[in-house]
Amino acid sequence: MTVKELFEKYCKKTEDNEYIVRGSCIKLCPATSDELEGFRKLCREFNVEQSVEEELACFVYDDMDHKYGIGFAGNKDFGEYDSVMEMLEVYLKEGYENGWNE
């Protein structure tokens, strides 16, 4: 399943083609080439593993435990996940089940 398919499955879409996620409107916009290169440069500067660099998307990655999480660095209150897709699905599904994505 792709990121877009997860959003389609769990989130209501607005007339402006944005997805309602936990009460906020989010538009899925691919990064530009320059943005991707800047991100990759930062990953190289901080010695981020290549596989992590490919998956990482603005959530939390704990390189000590090799787990992804939702929240802030060092905070595992929202769970730990083996992949970005697993984490994103749990995040979107919880919003869906609680009516926060409408």
Secondary structure, DSSP 8 states (H G I E B T S, - for coil): --HHHHHHHHS-B-TTS-EEETTEEE------HHHHHHHHHHHHHTT--HHHHHH--SSEEETTTTEEESSSTT--TT--BSSHHHHHHHHHHHHHHTTTT-
